[in-house]
Amino acid sequence: HCFKSDSSPNNWAVSLGSVLRSGLGALVIPIQRVILHPAFNGTNMDHDVALLELALPAPMSYTIQSVCLPSPVHNFLTNAECYITGWGSMREGGSLTNLLQKAAVNIIDQKECQQSYGNALSSNMMCAGLMGGGRDTCLGDSGGPLTCRQLSGQWFIAGVTSWGHGCGRIGFPGVYTRVTSVRKWISTYVPF
């Protein structure tokens, strides 16, 4: 939803801000191409994901690292070690932060999350956070990663920050685009 098809490419670059931030500074890498998911639905936020092709590769460092893409059949368990990160608001109604924030969250069982969001939650979406509230992504975090470490030690991207009811509200965890649902589409653009 950050790159709606009715927006001009010039607005995309402005809304994205810095592509990568490292420590207290920012590393700005030009975007060569934005590829919207063809099934994106701005009304119900289904398939809320886009690929950004950078003009040049991002340099790997202590603060900039890669993450593995899961296979389409990968199963993220509710007890997995998962984190959300972003530069969005730290509380509902708050302002954006200049420091990258991270929080440990739980993958919420799909049926449990369906009780909170009903039919608004499609099978291409997943929930993460705490049902008791308090840990969530917020305004400004959209498009950011939900990453989980597997028992092998490898990190995988499980979700892409999409939407939710408020920020950190009790009974309303964050909603993420399920990466396994869009993995085949990603592989048409990213060679493996």
Secondary structure, DSSP 8 states (H G I E B T S, - for coil): -TT-TTS-HHHHHHHH--SEEETTEEE---EEEEEE-TT-BTTTTBT--EEEEESS-----SS----B---TT----TTSEEEEEESS-SSTT----SS-EEEEEEEE-HHHHHHHHGGGS-TTEEEEE-TTSS----TT-TT-EEEEE-TTS-EEEEEEEEE-SSSS-TT--EEEEEHHHHHHHHHTTS--
